Amino acid sequence: MTNLSSHDHARDETRAIDRPPRPDRAIVHDGSGTRRPHPADVTIVLPCYNEVGNVVELHNRLCRVVGDLPDYRFVFLFIDNASTDGTVDLLREIAGTDPRVAVIVNARNFGHIRSPFHALMEASGDCVVMMCTDLQDPPELLPDFLRAWQAGAEMVVGQKQSSAESRTMWLARTLFYRTARLIADVDLLEHVTGFGLYSRRALELMRSYEDPYPYLRGMVVDIGLPFTVIPYEQPLRHRGVTKNNFLTLYDMAMLGFTSHSRMPLRMATMAGFLLALTSLLVAMLFLVLKLAFWDVFPAGYAPAVIGVFFLGSLQVFLIGVLGEYVGAILTQVRRRPWAVELERFGAGAARTDAGENVPSQEPRP
């Protein structure tokens, strides 16, 4: 069991990604009642896994973008999910030449959900921007994100208007998002991936969820703070291989369904009731027809066989739906850390709590 107070105390003593001492900052009012620090500290979280062909170009593009933003102090926080292609060695070289670069290396691959969220929770700054390192999230949108944040948005979300990926994949994603929106308890956003900006207030609210397997894109609307959507066109990946496959996409889809909707469980209950009623009516119909046309109405085995296979398939499907929710409960009660770190290097590389970011395990009131 982790003691919440001691965990927070340790985090306060040595913040994960510290910045060098800075002079006092002014507080700027933007006219809408929002108070933003000036100059503001911004951490850019960059999750990566086997992206040796992209990290150098991404770093160069980020340097060009932030060079035109003198009112902000930046840290580039890469979190490597146990790459095997030399990405870590390349990041070590980059960190040796750029004092703004910090790197977290995970002890193993903790997946595409837990690892990025761990970095978000470890990032310091007045706001945090997250983008993938495959160059499909354009770094050139950073000024637009910061302007929206300065205007009062607590979160700024990049939303794909189109994608250079295959038409079939785009249609499949659209079907998922619209289905999720239809059954969700909140108004989920379509075609968002987590690419965006999150204020310190929004991040601390996300931390308070204490979710060991968080659905970040759903948290944006679930929190309820004001957010801004910025559309963009997603380019095609030019280097490396996408890490998304059927299993990762299915995992994300099921997480979206189970995190924000109980409708599948209720639909299963209603389906069971309706099928039971239908079966009773069909049985009564067959009985009446057989009594009325005893010699010319051979019921045969076909209706029975079809009914057995149909009901059996339906039962397996509904058990699978129930299993997804049971699995989500199991994930919550195990309270495993988002990630365990192997090492850190670069800017502010001090580690906290043995490199483990663990949701609180104290019972909630």
Secondary structure, DSSP 8 states (H G I E B T S, - for coil): ---HHHHHHHHHHS-SS--------EEEE-SSS-EEEESEEEEEEEEESS-TTTHHHHHHHHHHHHTT-TTEEEEEEEEE---SSSHHHHHHHHHHH-TTEEEEEESS--HHHHHHHHHHHH--SSEEEE--TTS-S-GGGHHHHHHHHHTT-SEEEEEEEEESS-HHHHHHHHHHHHHHHHH-SS---SSEEEEEEEEHHHHHHHHHT--SS--HHHHHHHH---EEEEEEEE----SS-----HHHHHHHHHHHHHHH--HHHHHHHHHHHHHHHHHHHHHHHHHHHHHHTTTT----SHHHHHHHHHHHHHHHHHHHHHHHHHHHHHHHHH---S-BEEEEEETT----GGGB-----S---
